[in-house]
Amino acid sequence: MNEKRQTSERLIRRIFNRIFLLISLLNILAVVGYNIVQVSQTESSAIMAGMTSEKTDKLSSTNFQALNNFEEQTDFIRILTPDGKSVMSKGTSQFMNAQQLTLGKFIVSKQGVFDYVRLKQNGTTYELWLSINEIIKNAGIMILFVISIMILTYLIALLLIRRYSRRLSEPIKTLAYEVQNNKSILLVPENPVEIHDLAINFNGLLEQLNDKFLQEQQFVSDASHELRTPITAIRGHVILLKKRWKEHPEIIEKSLNYLDDESNRLKILVTELLNLSRNEQKNLSIEQINLSNLIDELTNMLSESLTQSIHLEGKADVFVNSDIMAIREILTALVENAGKYSDENSEILIKFNHQGIEIIDEGLGIPDNEKTKIFDRFYRVDKSRSETEGLGIGLAIARQYAQKANLSLYVTDNQPKGSIFHVKFNSHK
């Protein structure tokens, strides 16, 4: 069964009650127990000292008045002399014959609780039954006094707990109220430090969520536009063919070529969107691959669709431990991106070694404030700087593969112009 939901004040009070009860019991037992033992030991030591100071020849039944002066009728004394004689204070015989319960060194009888002390000196045995009834009575008074103080302390503590727990809970209630009312940024209290840090982290989370939401909105807008354009064009040419192909057969070939281009564009766009979603569930496999052969194969394939020239700078037979699919997709995305944002007659340089790969272009470059954003989903550098079409999905896919394959992916400036995309190989366990 789930526990009932509780406020922080109630939780603190429950913990305090348990700790306070435990400490109170320990204090009472310690103070009272120590008081009883200490006082009884002091009194018994004094009485024993008085008895042992008497000479043996004076210990007789007729001369026992001095012993009877020690708390007569309440304390009981017996002295066993070396010759076997027994000398007892008044009432000791009746006390010893009465029913008793022994608890360690303490004896409980109808007359109360007694501390039993036995001492043997020079052949003489001294026995003392010291009544601690008065001590227990005083201890009871002390217990009542201690309990009264503790009750007062407890009540004061409850008031302080209520006051300070409300003070601690107030920032949390404020945060909850602001979240409930859809505040975009939460107020950050100075104290307590934990709530201060929580509010800062929560604001960071809200900013990330807001950025993601804006990116999703932008994606929906861009995707709708990009998908609508080829679909509208395809639909228009289909209608044109239906209406006019008999009267103007010359338009058939032109329309078919256009339909082929637009349908291929639509296929590529849908494929990119599907890859972006599927890559999140894809598991990669780390193995040793020949990086030199892989890059050579990719550049031969990509150079056919690019107007820029691609040059390689790296040794033959460079082996690295990574996922071949990840490297292939990352390089494809980076080289195609370089081709989109570079002049037609420019050069794309690919440097590589066992530590990493660099794709260097002579394109538009990327502003510093956008160098990290370009790897976000659906993000594109300001369209006013370029007429290049696309949704900005390629670099997001590249980052997905890099993260899964434990690769570092980042961009720096190329001089005098352009960008350098770095792919660094990290160690694998």
SVG drawing of the C-alpha trace seen along z (x, -y; Angstrom):
<svg xmlns="http://www.w3.org/2000/svg" viewBox="-8 -37 59 57">
<polyline fill="none" stroke="black" stroke-width="0.4" points="0.0,0.0 1.4,-3.4 2.0,-5.9 -0.2,-8.9 1.3,-12.0 2.9,-14.2 4.2,-17.8 7.9,-18.5 6.8,-19.8 5.1,-16.6 8.0,-14.5 10.4,-16.6 8.2,-16.4 8.0,-12.6 11.7,-12.3 12.1,-14.7 9.6,-12.8 11.6,-9.6 15.0,-11.2 13.6,-13.2 12.0,-10.2 15.1,-8.1 17.4,-10.9 14.9,-11.6 14.8,-7.9 18.5,-7.6 19.0,-10.8 16.5,-9.8 18.0,-6.3 21.5,-7.7 20.8,-10.5 18.6,-8.5 20.8,-5.4 23.9,-7.3 22.3,-9.2 21.1,-6.1 24.4,-4.2 26.5,-7.2 24.5,-8.2 24.2,-4.6 27.9,-4.0 28.7,-7.1 26.5,-6.3 27.5,-2.6 31.2,-3.6 30.6,-6.0 28.8,-3.3 31.4,-0.7 34.2,-3.1 32.4,-3.6 32.0,0.1 35.5,1.1 36.9,-1.5 35.4,0.3 37.7,2.7 36.8,6.3 36.5,6.8 33.8,4.1 31.5,6.0 29.0,7.6 25.3,7.7 25.4,5.7 27.7,3.1 26.0,2.6 24.4,-0.7 27.0,-2.5 26.1,-0.4 22.4,-0.9 23.0,-4.6 23.3,-4.1 19.9,-4.7 18.2,-2.5 15.1,-0.6 15.9,-1.3 19.5,0.0 20.6,3.4 24.1,4.5 25.6,7.9 29.2,8.5 30.7,11.9 33.8,12.1 36.7,14.5 35.6,16.6 32.2,17.2 30.2,14.7 27.5,12.7 26.6,9.2 23.5,7.6 21.7,4.3 18.1,4.1 15.7,5.9 18.4,7.5 17.4,11.1 13.7,10.5 14.8,8.7 17.0,11.6 14.3,14.1 11.7,12.2 11.0,13.0 13.4,11.2 14.1,10.7 17.7,10.3 18.5,8.1 22.3,8.0 23.6,6.2 20.1,4.8 17.6,6.6 13.8,6.0 11.6,6.8 8.4,5.6 10.5,2.9 11.7,1.5 14.9,1.6 18.3,2.2 21.8,1.9 23.8,4.9 27.5,4.3 29.9,7.0 33.4,6.4 35.9,8.7 38.8,7.2 41.2,8.9 39.1,12.0 35.9,10.0 33.1,9.9 30.9,6.8 27.5,6.9 25.3,3.9 21.8,3.7 21.5,0.0 18.0,-1.3 17.7,-3.3 14.0,-4.1 14.7,-7.7 17.2,-7.9 14.5,-6.4 12.0,-8.8 14.4,-11.7 15.1,-10.2 11.3,-10.1 11.2,-13.8 14.1,-14.3 12.4,-12.3 9.3,-14.5 11.5,-17.6 13.4,-16.3 10.2,-15.3 8.7,-18.7 11.7,-20.3 11.6,-18.0 7.9,-18.6 8.6,-22.3 11.5,-21.8 9.4,-19.6 6.7,-22.2 9.2,-24.9 10.8,-22.7 7.5,-22.0 6.9,-25.7 10.4,-26.2 9.9,-23.2 6.6,-24.7 8.2,-28.1 11.3,-27.0 9.8,-24.2 7.3,-26.7 10.2,-29.0 12.0,-26.1 8.8,-25.0 7.8,-28.5 10.4,-28.5 9.2,-25.0 5.6,-26.1 6.5,-29.2 8.3,-27.0 5.3,-24.6 2.9,-27.6 5.0,-29.0 5.3,-25.7 1.5,-25.1 0.9,-28.5 3.3,-27.8 5.9,-30.3 8.7,-30.2 11.4,-31.2 11.2,-30.4 12.2,-32.8 15.5,-31.6 15.5,-32.0 18.9,-32.7 18.2,-30.2 18.2,-27.3 21.1,-26.4 19.5,-23.2 16.3,-25.0 18.5,-27.7 20.4,-25.0 17.1,-23.2 15.6,-26.3 18.6,-27.1 18.7,-23.5 15.0,-23.6 15.3,-26.9 18.0,-25.3 15.7,-22.4 12.9,-24.7 15.1,-26.6 16.2,-23.3 12.6,-22.2 11.6,-25.5 14.4,-25.3 13.4,-21.8 9.8,-22.9 10.8,-25.8 12.9,-23.5 10.0,-21.1 7.8,-23.9 10.3,-25.1 10.7,-21.6 7.0,-21.1 6.9,-24.4 10.0,-23.6 9.0,-20.0 5.5,-21.0 6.9,-23.5 9.6,-21.1 7.1,-18.3 4.4,-20.5 6.6,-21.9 7.4,-18.6 4.0,-17.2 2.3,-20.3 4.7,-20.2 4.0,-16.5 0.3,-17.1 0.4,-20.0 2.3,-18.1 -0.1,-15.1 -3.1,-17.4 -1.2,-19.0 -0.6,-15.7 -4.2,-14.6 -5.5,-17.7 -3.0,-18.4 -0.9,-15.4 -3.0,-14.6 -2.9,-18.1 0.7,-18.7 2.6,-15.4 5.9,-17.3 5.3,-18.1 5.2,-14.4 9.0,-13.9 9.6,-17.2 6.9,-16.5 8.1,-12.9 11.7,-14.2 10.3,-16.8 8.2,-14.1 11.2,-11.9 13.3,-14.7 10.6,-15.8 9.7,-12.2 13.4,-11.5 13.7,-14.7 10.7,-13.6 12.1,-10.1 15.4,-11.6 13.6,-13.9 11.4,-11.2 14.4,-8.9 16.3,-11.5 13.3,-12.0 13.1,-8.2 16.8,-7.9 16.7,-10.6 14.0,-8.7 15.5,-5.2 19.0,-6.1 17.8,-6.6 17.1,-2.9 20.0,-1.6 22.8,0.3 26.3,-0.1 29.1,2.5 32.7,1.5 35.3,3.3 38.7,2.6 38.3,1.0 40.7,-0.2 40.0,-4.0 42.1,-4.7 40.1,-2.3 36.8,-3.5 37.5,-7.2 38.9,-6.4 35.7,-4.4 33.4,-7.2 35.1,-10.0 35.0,-8.2 31.3,-7.7 30.5,-11.3 32.7,-13.0 30.3,-12.0 27.5,-14.1 29.6,-17.1 31.0,-19.9 33.9,-20.5 37.1,-18.6 37.9,-16.3 41.5,-15.8 42.8,-13.3 45.7,-13.7 46.5,-10.6 48.6,-7.5 47.6,-4.1 46.3,-1.4 45.2,-3.5 43.3,-1.2 40.9,-2.4 38.4,-0.8 34.9,-2.1 31.6,-1.3 32.0,-1.3 28.3,-2.4 28.8,-5.3 32.0,-6.5 30.3,-6.1 27.2,-8.1 29.2,-10.8 31.6,-11.4 28.8,-11.3 26.8,-14.0 29.9,-16.2 31.2,-16.0 27.7,-16.7 27.3,-19.6 30.7,-21.0 29.5,-20.7 26.2,-22.5 27.9,-25.5 31.0,-25.8 31.6,-27.4 31.3,-25.0 35.0,-25.3 36.4,-25.2 38.2,-22.4 37.2,-20.0 40.2,-18.5 39.9,-15.4 42.7,-14.8 42.8,-11.6 45.0,-9.6 44.5,-7.1 43.4,-10.0 40.7,-11.5 39.4,-13.0 39.1,-16.6 36.8,-17.8 38.0,-21.2 35.9,-23.4 36.2,-26.9 32.5,-27.7 30.6,-30.4 31.8,-29.5 29.7,-29.3 29.3,-32.1 30.6,-31.4 27.2,-31.6 25.9,-28.9 28.8,-26.4 27.1,-24.2 23.5,-24.7 24.2,-23.4 24.2,-19.8 20.7,-20.2 17.8,-18.6 16.1,-20.7 18.5,-23.6 19.8,-25.6 22.2,-28.4 20.4,-31.7 18.8,-31.1 19.4,-34.7 23.1,-33.8 22.5,-30.9 20.0,-29.7 20.8,-26.1 17.8,-23.9 17.3,-21.3 16.0,-20.8 19.4,-20.7 18.9,-17.0 22.3,-15.7 24.4,-17.1 21.9,-16.0 22.2,-12.4 26.0,-12.8 25.9,-13.8 23.6,-10.8 26.1,-8.4 29.0,-10.2 27.4,-9.9 26.6,-6.2 30.1,-5.4 31.9,-7.4 33.3,-10.0 33.8,-13.7 32.3,-15.9 32.8,-19.7 33.5,-22.5 36.1,-25.3 36.9,-28.1 39.1,-27.5 41.4,-30.4 40.9,-32.5 37.3,-31.2 35.3,-28.1 34.9,-25.6 36.7,-22.5 34.6,-19.7 36.6,-17.5 35.8,-13.8 38.0,-12.5 38.3,-8.9 37.9,-8.2 39.1,-5.1 36.6,-2.2 36.4,0.1"/>
</svg>
